């Protein structure tokens, strides 16, 4: 990866809608589940390499279960194998960020330019893909969480959304310039990256930056999308929110809070609880599975990570699981009710396809752990329980381990409901 990033990639500038549509259709066809990489006569059929992310994920869950991952199926080299099926695509990545699309602003340094460019890209690519792959789900937006310096940096996501839908701050239709012949924006969902920049999951954007959308600001994004769908500015399906990137970095990043590996693990379930409270949210993504090692040379103008690496993984760069790996498999969040005598338990579990017996245990002071709730969980599931909360109580999940043993999740203290 270091060699691939040695040369700085040129940012996409003034993307031509037709060219983008042609590229998007080619990608959709390639990953239709039927495409086989062509070969020259007499040349052995090339086999697609195993998906690195899939292997990492299987390895991660295998390590946590205490058993090795099953070996991949053996496919004879003379049999053609189609590339994997992909049924959900996001049209571009962070089009409101100057690192991924230019220009972001017009020459007046006050009017966003990227939304109108992106609108034309969607109008070209969406129907073209649907014509060849009507089964696909096409997400639009895929926006980054915060804006930058006006006229130079990223366009804040809510401002980007309003400009895309040709409405003003009060969501009233605009009919001049590029909005003169506006038609409803198509899309099967709105994708977003609600990063908090290493602040706590319940951190809201500052009042002067109300167009930012961090994790705790998702209700405002949901209200805006719902209002635009009612007004016919976006499709009804476009009001569904898909969180396609999220995480916390465990290595020091310039001008951002430091997040320890223990805090990283505790914050994962808390983050999913916050997202789960927003009905419009349909998916939650963990970015990354494994930390990226830094490139051997400077590859970015970003002061946060000039060497291009991200440390948001469940595994470190060498593949060793962090505490977050255990929390990802069985995470617990505990929040005090207003009277502080009861607590809400929220659990997010990823335990495999078979039904599993899970218990919630509580410990007060130095006393023994006692079981206070029993659940039967199948596959990926979440649960909520309200329980009596003694002072100084801590909580944990226990779940099946290898050969009938029990594994324990992280011990969690209840958080105040304030903020």
N, C-alpha and C positions, 0 to 999 in steps of 0.2 A: 504494500500500500504506500510505503514511503516513496518508492520510485514513481508510482503513478501520480503522486501529488507534487512531485518535484517542480514541475512547471505549472505556473498559475493559470488556471483555465480562464478563458475570456468569458465575461458575463454576457448573457443573451441580451442583445440590443435591438429594439424595434422588430420584434418577432413578426414574421409575415404569417398571417392567419392560414393561408392556403398551405404553405409549407408545413406549418405545425399540424394541420389536419392530416396531411399525407403521412407525416411521421407517426402521429397517434394511431391512425388506422393500421399502419404497418406493425406497430407494437401489439395492438389488439389481436391482429391475425396471428402474429408469432406466438402469442400465449393463449391461443384458443383451445389448447389441449389436443390439437390435431396436427400441429406443424412439426414436421421432421426436418432437421437440418439437412439440406441437400448435399450430395457428394458427387465427385467426379467418377466416371466409369472405372471400375476396378479398384477404387479407393475404399478402404474399410469404412463402414458407417461410423461417423463420430458420435460418441455418447455424451450427452450433456453432463457436466460435473454435478455431483450432489450439491443441493442447496446448502450453503454454509450456515445460514440462519436456522434452517430446519435441523441440521445436525447439532448445532449449538444448543438449540432448545431441547432436543431429545437428550443431549448430554446433561444439561442442567437438571431436568426432571429426573433423569436416571440417577444422578449423584444424590439428589435430595431423597429419592426413594431408597437409596442404598443398594440399588441393583443396576447392572449395566444396561445400556440402551440396546434394543434389538438390532442385529446387523441388517444393513440394507439388503433388499432382495437382489439376487444375482441375475443379471440379464445377459444372455449370450451376446458377444460383441457383434455377431452378424445380424441380429435382429434390430430393425430401426425402432427407436424409442422417441415418441413425441415429446416436445418441451412441455413443462407443467401448464395446467389450466390456471389462468388468473381471471377472476370474475369481477373484481373491484379495482378501478383505476382512479387516481386523482389527477385532474388536468393541471399540470405544472406544480411546482413546489415553491411556496412562499412568493407569489407574484408581487407582494407589497414590500419586498425586501430588496435593497439595491445590490446585494451580493448575488441575486438570482435573476433579476430583471432590470433593465434600464431602457429608457429613462424612467425614474420614479416621479419626477416633477417637470412641469412645463417651464419655459424660459422665465416666466414671471416669478418663479420660485415660491408660488403660493398655491397653485392649482395642481392637483395630482394628475400625472400623465399615465401611470401604470394601469389604473382601472379601465380606461377606454381601450388600451392595447389588449388587455386581458379579455375584455368583453368581446372583442372581435375574434380572438382565439377560440373562446367558448362557442360562439355562434358557428364557426367553421368546423371545429373538431367534434362537438357533441353529436350533431345529426350524422356526420360522416361515420363515426364509430358505431352508432346505433344501427346504421344501415347494414353493416357487415356483422355486427355482434349485438343484436337486440337484447341478449341475455345479460349484458354487462351493467354494472352500476357505476355511474360516472359522477364522482364527487368534484365539486368546484370549490374555489377559495383556497384551501390549504394554506391559510394565512399564518404569518408569525404573530406573536402576541403583543408586541409593543412597537410604537412608532419611534422615529428618530428626530433629528433636527429638521425643522420645517425647511423645505426647499433643497435639502441635501440628503437626508437619511431616509429611513423606511417610512412608508405611509401607514399611519395607525390603522388597525384592522377594521374598526367600525367606520372610519372615514372612507377607507377603501371600499367597503361594502356599499355605503350610500352612493358613492360615485359610480360604482359598477351598476347599481340599480337606478341611476339617474334621479336621485331625490336629494332634497336639501336636508338640513339638520332636523327639521320637523317632519321629515319623510314625505314632503310634498313633491309632486312630480316636477321635473325640470324638462323643458321642451326646446332648448336652444342648443346650438352647436352640434356636438356628436350625439345629443339626446333627442334631436328633432324627430327622428323616426324610430323612437324606442319601441322595442317589443320585449315581452317578458323573457327574463334570463332563464334558460333551461338548466336542469341539474337534478341529480338524484340524492343530493345531500350536500351540506356545507362542511368542509373539512377545516380543522383549525388546530394550531399548536399552542396550547395555553401555558407556556412556560412561565414560571414565576421568577426566573433569573436567580435561583438559589435562595429565594425568600420562602418563608413558611407557606404551606398550601393555602391558608385562608387569607393571604395578603391581597388586598384590593389595590388596583392602580390608583395613583395619586389623583386628587380632585382636578388638578389642572390638566391631567392627561386622561380624560374620561373616555376617549376613543380607544384606549388600550383594552385588551381583553386577556387578562391572566386567568388562572383557574377559578378564583373566587368571583370573577366578573362574568362567568358563563351565563347567569340568568339575564344579564343585560343583552348579551349576544342573542340569546333565545328569543327575548321579547322583540328585538329588532327584526330578526328573520321572520318571526310570526307575523309582525305587522306588514312587512314587505310582501309576504305571501298573500295576505288578505287584500292588499292593494293591487295585486296582479303584477308586481314588479319582479318577483322570482316565482319559480314553480312551487307548488305545495310541498313536494318532496324536498325542495331546497331548504326548508325550515328545519329539517333534521340535522343534528350536529354529530359529526364523527371526529373524535379526537385522534389524529393520526400521528402525533408525536407528543411525548411528554417525558420529563425526567429531571433528576437533580444531579449535579456534578460533584464528585467526591474529591477532586483535586482542586487546588486553589486556582481561581479565575480572577483576573484583575478587576477590581472595583465591584466585586460581588461577595456576599457572605460566604464563609466557609461552612460546608456541610460535611459533618463527620459521617463515617460509614454507619454508625449506630443511628444517627438522626435520619440518614437516607432511608434506612430500613423502616423506621417508625413512620416516616412521612408517606410511604407508598400507599398504605391502606387508608390513611387520612385523605389523601388526594382522590382516591377512587370513591370514597364516601361523599366528598364534595361534588364530584361529577355525577354520582348516582342520584343526587337530590334534584338534578335538573332533568325533567321528563324528556326534553328534546334530545338529550345525549344518547346516542345509539351505540357508541363504541369508545373504548379507552385503550390507548396504545402505550407500551413501554419502549422507550428509546434510551439506550440500546440494549442488546443482549450481552455484548462484551465491549469493554472500553476500547477505543481506538488508540493505538500507540502514536506518539507524535511523529510527524514527518521529519526527515533528516535535515530539511532546510525550511526557511520561512515560506509559507504558501498562501498566506492571507494577510490583508491589511488590518484585520480585526485585532484590537489590543487584547481582547479576551483570550483568544487562542490563535496566535500567529502561526503555529505549527499545525493547525487544522484538526487537532485531536479533540474528542469528547470523552468525558469520564462518567457518563450517565448509566453505564452498563450494570447488569446484575453480576457479571464476572469482571475481574480486572483484565488488563491487556494480556496477561499470561494464561488466562482461562480459569484462575482460582476464584471460586464463588465468594462474593461479598455477603455480609449479613442480609443485604437486600434480596438475595436469592431465596433465602428461607422465608422472608416476608412476602415475596411474590407468590410463593406456593401456598402459604397460609398466613394471611395478614389480618391483623385485628386493630380496630380503632375504638377508643372508649371516650365518650363525651359526657360530662356531668349535666344533669338537668338543672333547671334554675334553682330548685330548692336544695341542690347539692346532696340530697339524700338518695337519689336514684341516678343511675347511669345508663346511657344508651350504648349497647355493644353493636358494632358493625364489623362483620367478617367478610373477607373476600378469599375464596378458596379455589385452588386449581389442583384437583386430586386425582385426575384420570377418569376413565369412563365408568368404572365400577362404583357401586354404592359404598360409601365409607362412613364409619362411625366417628364423629367429631365431638369433642367435649370442650366446654369453656370452664376454666378453673379460676378461682380467686384465692388470693392470699392476703391476709391482714397482718401487717407487722412481720414478726418472725414465726408466725404460726404455720401449720402445714397447708399445702395447697388443697382446696376442696372443690369438687365439681359442682357447678351451679346450673349447668345447662347441657343437654345432650341433643345432638342433631345427626340426621342421616343425610349426607351430601353426595350427590352424583355429579361428576364432571365439574365444570366451572359453575360456581354458584356464589351468591352472597346471601347474608342473613342479617336481620336486626332483632335485638332483644333488649328489653328494658328490665333492669335488675336493681335490687336494693344495693346501695353503695355505702359500706362502712368507711370511716376515715382511715387513711393510709392503705387502702386496698390497691392491689395490682392484679392484672388479669393476664391470662395466656390461653392459647388454643393448644389442644393436644389432638394428634391425628395418627393414623396407622403408619408404622414404619415397616422395614423388612422383617420377615419371619415372625410376624405377630407382635413386634415391639411397638412402643409408642414414641412418637417424636413430639417435641414441644416447640411451639412458636415463641417469639420474643415476648418477654414480660412487658406489659404496657400500663402506664399510669393514666388515669382519667384526666382529660383536658377540660378546662372551663369552657362553657358555651359562649362566652363573650367573644366579640369580633366575628 
